[in-house]
Amino acid sequence: MAGPLILLADDEAHITCVVAQKLRSAGFAVATARDGAEAYEIALKSPPALVVTDLQMPRLSGLELAVRLRQNASTSLTPVMMLTARGYIVDQATLSVTNIRHLMAKPFSARDLLKRTIELIGEPASDSAAGDQAEAA
Protein backbone atom coordinates (compact mmCIF):
# COMPACT_ATOMS: atom_id res chain seq x y z
CA MET A 1 0.00 0.00 0.00
CA ALA A 2 1.37 3.40 -0.99
CA GLY A 3 1.58 6.17 1.57
CA PRO A 4 0.22 9.71 1.32
CA LEU A 5 0.37 11.31 -2.12
CA ILE A 6 2.99 13.99 -2.66
CA LEU A 7 2.79 16.14 -5.77
CA LEU A 8 6.24 17.21 -6.96
CA ALA A 9 6.42 20.08 -9.49
CA ASP A 10 9.73 21.17 -11.01
CA ASP A 11 10.83 21.89 -14.57
CA GLU A 12 14.25 20.34 -13.91
CA ALA A 13 13.85 16.61 -14.64
CA HIS A 14 16.90 15.56 -12.63
CA ILE A 15 15.43 17.16 -9.50
CA THR A 16 12.05 15.47 -9.88
CA CYS A 17 13.73 12.13 -10.56
CA VAL A 18 16.00 12.22 -7.49
CA VAL A 19 13.40 13.62 -5.10
CA ALA A 20 10.62 11.31 -6.34
CA GLN A 21 12.88 8.28 -5.83
CA LYS A 22 13.78 9.39 -2.29
CA LEU A 23 10.13 9.96 -1.35
CA ARG A 24 8.96 6.69 -2.92
CA SER A 25 11.67 4.71 -1.14
CA ALA A 26 10.41 6.21 2.14
CA GLY A 27 6.89 4.92 1.40
CA PHE A 28 5.15 7.93 -0.12
CA ALA A 29 3.15 7.89 -3.34
CA VAL A 30 4.50 10.52 -5.74
CA ALA A 31 3.00 12.31 -8.75
CA THR A 32 5.23 14.60 -10.80
CA ALA A 33 4.59 17.65 -12.97
CA ARG A 34 6.88 19.65 -15.26
CA ASP A 35 5.28 23.02 -14.51
CA GLY A 36 2.76 24.73 -12.28
CA ALA A 37 -0.17 24.41 -14.69
CA GLU A 38 0.29 20.65 -14.99
CA ALA A 39 0.67 20.38 -11.21
CA TYR A 40 -2.58 22.26 -10.67
CA GLU A 41 -4.46 19.91 -13.02
CA ILE A 42 -3.07 16.87 -11.21
CA ALA A 43 -3.94 18.32 -7.79
CA LEU A 44 -7.55 18.88 -8.81
CA LYS A 45 -7.89 15.28 -10.00
CA SER A 46 -6.10 13.72 -7.01
CA PRO A 47 -5.69 16.13 -4.08
CA PRO A 48 -2.26 15.45 -2.56
CA ALA A 49 -1.24 15.40 1.10
CA LEU A 50 1.62 17.78 0.22
CA VAL A 51 2.79 19.79 -2.78
CA VAL A 52 6.52 20.31 -3.28
CA THR A 53 7.04 22.93 -5.95
CA ASP A 54 9.81 24.94 -7.50
CA LEU A 55 9.29 28.69 -7.43
CA GLN A 56 10.33 29.45 -11.01
CA MET A 57 8.55 27.29 -13.58
CA PRO A 58 6.97 27.85 -16.99
CA ARG A 59 3.24 28.43 -17.51
CA LEU A 60 2.47 28.89 -13.80
CA SER A 61 5.02 29.73 -11.11
CA GLY A 62 5.19 27.95 -7.80
CA LEU A 63 3.71 31.00 -6.07
CA GLU A 64 0.84 31.17 -8.54
CA LEU A 65 0.27 27.45 -8.03
CA ALA A 66 0.22 27.88 -4.24
CA VAL A 67 -2.33 30.70 -4.49
CA ARG A 68 -4.61 28.67 -6.79
CA LEU A 69 -4.39 25.62 -4.55
CA ARG A 70 -5.43 27.72 -1.55
CA GLN A 71 -8.39 29.17 -3.51
CA ASN A 72 -9.76 25.76 -4.55
CA ALA A 73 -12.04 23.98 -2.07
CA SER A 74 -10.51 20.52 -2.60
CA THR A 75 -6.92 21.74 -2.08
CA SER A 76 -7.42 24.75 0.19
CA LEU A 77 -5.76 23.07 3.18
CA THR A 78 -2.97 21.29 1.28
CA PRO A 79 0.44 22.31 2.65
CA VAL A 80 3.08 23.50 0.18
CA MET A 81 6.86 23.27 0.37
CA MET A 82 8.51 25.78 -1.95
CA LEU A 83 11.93 25.20 -3.54
CA THR A 84 13.64 28.54 -4.12
CA ALA A 85 16.88 30.11 -5.22
CA ARG A 86 19.20 30.67 -2.29
CA GLY A 87 18.30 33.88 -0.48
CA TYR A 88 14.80 34.24 -1.94
CA ILE A 89 12.30 35.51 0.62
CA VAL A 90 8.51 35.24 0.40
CA ASP A 91 6.89 38.19 2.13
CA GLN A 92 4.20 37.77 4.79
CA ALA A 93 1.46 39.19 2.55
CA THR A 94 2.14 36.47 -0.03
CA LEU A 95 2.36 33.74 2.60
CA SER A 96 -1.04 34.80 3.95
CA VAL A 97 -2.77 33.85 0.67
CA THR A 98 -1.02 30.48 0.34
CA ASN A 99 -0.39 27.33 2.36
CA ILE A 100 3.38 27.57 2.01
CA ARG A 101 4.70 25.93 5.16
CA HIS A 102 8.38 25.73 4.33
CA LEU A 103 10.88 27.34 1.95
CA MET A 104 13.85 25.21 0.95
CA ALA A 105 16.76 26.83 -0.87
CA LYS A 106 18.41 25.14 -3.85
CA PRO A 107 20.71 23.34 -3.81
CA PHE A 108 19.24 21.05 -1.14
CA SER A 109 19.64 17.43 -0.18
CA ALA A 110 16.90 14.89 -0.86
CA ARG A 111 17.44 13.68 2.71
CA ASP A 112 16.61 17.15 4.09
CA LEU A 113 13.54 17.37 1.87
CA LEU A 114 12.34 13.98 3.15
CA LYS A 115 12.88 15.14 6.75
CA ARG A 116 10.81 18.29 6.14
CA THR A 117 8.12 16.24 4.40
CA ILE A 118 7.78 13.99 7.44
CA GLU A 119 7.67 17.05 9.72
CA LEU A 120 4.81 18.50 7.63
CA ILE A 121 2.63 15.44 7.02
CA GLY A 122 4.04 12.60 9.14
CA GLU A 123 5.48 9.19 8.41
CA PRO A 124 3.80 7.23 5.60
CA ALA A 125 2.91 4.26 7.83
CA SER A 126 1.31 6.44 10.51
CA ASP A 127 -1.16 8.10 8.13
CA SER A 128 -3.25 5.20 6.84
CA ALA A 129 -6.26 7.37 5.97
CA ALA A 130 -4.18 9.51 3.62
CA GLY A 131 -2.55 6.37 2.27
CA ASP A 132 -5.94 4.88 1.50
CA GLN A 133 -6.92 8.13 -0.24
CA ALA A 134 -3.73 8.16 -2.32
CA GLU A 135 -4.15 4.50 -3.22
CA ALA A 136 -7.72 5.14 -4.40
CA ALA A 137 -6.60 8.08 -6.53
C-alpha positions as a Markdown table, in Angstrom:
| # | Residue | x | y | z |
|---|---|---|---|---|
| 1 | Met | 0.0 | 0.0 | 0.0 |
| 2 | Ala | 1.4 | 3.4 | -1.0 |
| 3 | Gly | 1.6 | 6.2 | 1.6 |
| 4 | Pro | 0.2 | 9.7 | 1.3 |
| 5 | Leu | 0.4 | 11.3 | -2.1 |
| 6 | Ile | 3.0 | 14.0 | -2.7 |
| 7 | Leu | 2.8 | 16.1 | -5.8 |
| 8 | Leu | 6.2 | 17.2 | -7.0 |
| 9 | Ala | 6.4 | 20.1 | -9.5 |
| 10 | Asp | 9.7 | 21.2 | -11.0 |
| 11 | Asp | 10.8 | 21.9 | -14.6 |
| 12 | Glu | 14.2 | 20.3 | -13.9 |
| 13 | Ala | 13.9 | 16.6 | -14.6 |
| 14 | His | 16.9 | 15.6 | -12.6 |
| 15 | Ile | 15.4 | 17.2 | -9.5 |
| 16 | Thr | 12.0 | 15.5 | -9.9 |
| 17 | Cys | 13.7 | 12.1 | -10.6 |
| 18 | Val | 16.0 | 12.2 | -7.5 |
| 19 | Val | 13.4 | 13.6 | -5.1 |
| 20 | Ala | 10.6 | 11.3 | -6.3 |
| 21 | Gln | 12.9 | 8.3 | -5.8 |
| 22 | Lys | 13.8 | 9.4 | -2.3 |
| 23 | Leu | 10.1 | 10.0 | -1.4 |
| 24 | Arg | 9.0 | 6.7 | -2.9 |
| 25 | Ser | 11.7 | 4.7 | -1.1 |
| 26 | Ala | 10.4 | 6.2 | 2.1 |
| 27 | Gly | 6.9 | 4.9 | 1.4 |
| 28 | Phe | 5.2 | 7.9 | -0.1 |
| 29 | Ala | 3.2 | 7.9 | -3.3 |
| 30 | Val | 4.5 | 10.5 | -5.7 |
| 31 | Ala | 3.0 | 12.3 | -8.7 |
| 32 | Thr | 5.2 | 14.6 | -10.8 |
| 33 | Ala | 4.6 | 17.7 | -13.0 |
| 34 | Arg | 6.9 | 19.7 | -15.3 |
| 35 | Asp | 5.3 | 23.0 | -14.5 |
| 36 | Gly | 2.8 | 24.7 | -12.3 |
| 37 | Ala | -0.2 | 24.4 | -14.7 |
| 38 | Glu | 0.3 | 20.7 | -15.0 |
| 39 | Ala | 0.7 | 20.4 | -11.2 |
| 40 | Tyr | -2.6 | 22.3 | -10.7 |
| 41 | Glu | -4.5 | 19.9 | -13.0 |
| 42 | Ile | -3.1 | 16.9 | -11.2 |
| 43 | Ala | -3.9 | 18.3 | -7.8 |
| 44 | Leu | -7.5 | 18.9 | -8.8 |
| 45 | Lys | -7.9 | 15.3 | -10.0 |
| 46 | Ser | -6.1 | 13.7 | -7.0 |
| 47 | Pro | -5.7 | 16.1 | -4.1 |
| 48 | Pro | -2.3 | 15.4 | -2.6 |
| 49 | Ala | -1.2 | 15.4 | 1.1 |
| 50 | Leu | 1.6 | 17.8 | 0.2 |
| 51 | Val | 2.8 | 19.8 | -2.8 |
| 52 | Val | 6.5 | 20.3 | -3.3 |
| 53 | Thr | 7.0 | 22.9 | -6.0 |
| 54 | Asp | 9.8 | 24.9 | -7.5 |
| 55 | Leu | 9.3 | 28.7 | -7.4 |
| 56 | Gln | 10.3 | 29.4 | -11.0 |
| 57 | Met | 8.6 | 27.3 | -13.6 |
| 58 | Pro | 7.0 | 27.8 | -17.0 |
| 59 | Arg | 3.2 | 28.4 | -17.5 |
| 60 | Leu | 2.5 | 28.9 | -13.8 |
| 61 | Ser | 5.0 | 29.7 | -11.1 |
| 62 | Gly | 5.2 | 27.9 | -7.8 |
| 63 | Leu | 3.7 | 31.0 | -6.1 |
| 64 | Glu | 0.8 | 31.2 | -8.5 |
| 65 | Leu | 0.3 | 27.5 | -8.0 |
| 66 | Ala | 0.2 | 27.9 | -4.2 |
| 67 | Val | -2.3 | 30.7 | -4.5 |
| 68 | Arg | -4.6 | 28.7 | -6.8 |
| 69 | Leu | -4.4 | 25.6 | -4.6 |
| 70 | Arg | -5.4 | 27.7 | -1.6 |
| 71 | Gln | -8.4 | 29.2 | -3.5 |
| 72 | Asn | -9.8 | 25.8 | -4.5 |
| 73 | Ala | -12.0 | 24.0 | -2.1 |
| 74 | Ser | -10.5 | 20.5 | -2.6 |
| 75 | Thr | -6.9 | 21.7 | -2.1 |
| 76 | Ser | -7.4 | 24.7 | 0.2 |
| 77 | Leu | -5.8 | 23.1 | 3.2 |
| 78 | Thr | -3.0 | 21.3 | 1.3 |
| 79 | Pro | 0.4 | 22.3 | 2.6 |
| 80 | Val | 3.1 | 23.5 | 0.2 |
| 81 | Met | 6.9 | 23.3 | 0.4 |
| 82 | Met | 8.5 | 25.8 | -2.0 |
| 83 | Leu | 11.9 | 25.2 | -3.5 |
| 84 | Thr | 13.6 | 28.5 | -4.1 |
| 85 | Ala | 16.9 | 30.1 | -5.2 |
| 86 | Arg | 19.2 | 30.7 | -2.3 |
| 87 | Gly | 18.3 | 33.9 | -0.5 |
| 88 | Tyr | 14.8 | 34.2 | -1.9 |
| 89 | Ile | 12.3 | 35.5 | 0.6 |
| 90 | Val | 8.5 | 35.2 | 0.4 |
| 91 | Asp | 6.9 | 38.2 | 2.1 |
| 92 | Gln | 4.2 | 37.8 | 4.8 |
| 93 | Ala | 1.5 | 39.2 | 2.5 |
| 94 | Thr | 2.1 | 36.5 | 0.0 |
| 95 | Leu | 2.4 | 33.7 | 2.6 |
| 96 | Ser | -1.0 | 34.8 | 3.9 |
| 97 | Val | -2.8 | 33.8 | 0.7 |
| 98 | Thr | -1.0 | 30.5 | 0.3 |
| 99 | Asn | -0.4 | 27.3 | 2.4 |
| 100 | Ile | 3.4 | 27.6 | 2.0 |
| 101 | Arg | 4.7 | 25.9 | 5.2 |
| 102 | His | 8.4 | 25.7 | 4.3 |
| 103 | Leu | 10.9 | 27.3 | 2.0 |
| 104 | Met | 13.8 | 25.2 | 0.9 |
| 105 | Ala | 16.8 | 26.8 | -0.9 |
| 106 | Lys | 18.4 | 25.1 | -3.8 |
| 107 | Pro | 20.7 | 23.3 | -3.8 |
| 108 | Phe | 19.2 | 21.1 | -1.1 |
| 109 | Ser | 19.6 | 17.4 | -0.2 |
| 110 | Ala | 16.9 | 14.9 | -0.9 |
| 111 | Arg | 17.4 | 13.7 | 2.7 |
| 112 | Asp | 16.6 | 17.2 | 4.1 |
| 113 | Leu | 13.5 | 17.4 | 1.9 |
| 114 | Leu | 12.3 | 14.0 | 3.2 |
| 115 | Lys | 12.9 | 15.1 | 6.7 |
| 116 | Arg | 10.8 | 18.3 | 6.1 |
| 117 | Thr | 8.1 | 16.2 | 4.4 |
| 118 | Ile | 7.8 | 14.0 | 7.4 |
| 119 | Glu | 7.7 | 17.0 | 9.7 |
| 120 | Leu | 4.8 | 18.5 | 7.6 |
| 121 | Ile | 2.6 | 15.4 | 7.0 |
| 122 | Gly | 4.0 | 12.6 | 9.1 |
| 123 | Glu | 5.5 | 9.2 | 8.4 |
| 124 | Pro | 3.8 | 7.2 | 5.6 |
| 125 | Ala | 2.9 | 4.3 | 7.8 |
| 126 | Ser | 1.3 | 6.4 | 10.5 |
| 127 | Asp | -1.2 | 8.1 | 8.1 |
| 128 | Ser | -3.2 | 5.2 | 6.8 |
| 129 | Ala | -6.3 | 7.4 | 6.0 |
| 130 | Ala | -4.2 | 9.5 | 3.6 |
| 131 | Gly | -2.6 | 6.4 | 2.3 |
| 132 | Asp | -5.9 | 4.9 | 1.5 |
| 133 | Gln | -6.9 | 8.1 | -0.2 |
| 134 | Ala | -3.7 | 8.2 | -2.3 |
| 135 | Glu | -4.1 | 4.5 | -3.2 |
| 136 | Ala | -7.7 | 5.1 | -4.4 |
| 137 | Ala | -6.6 | 8.1 | -6.5 |
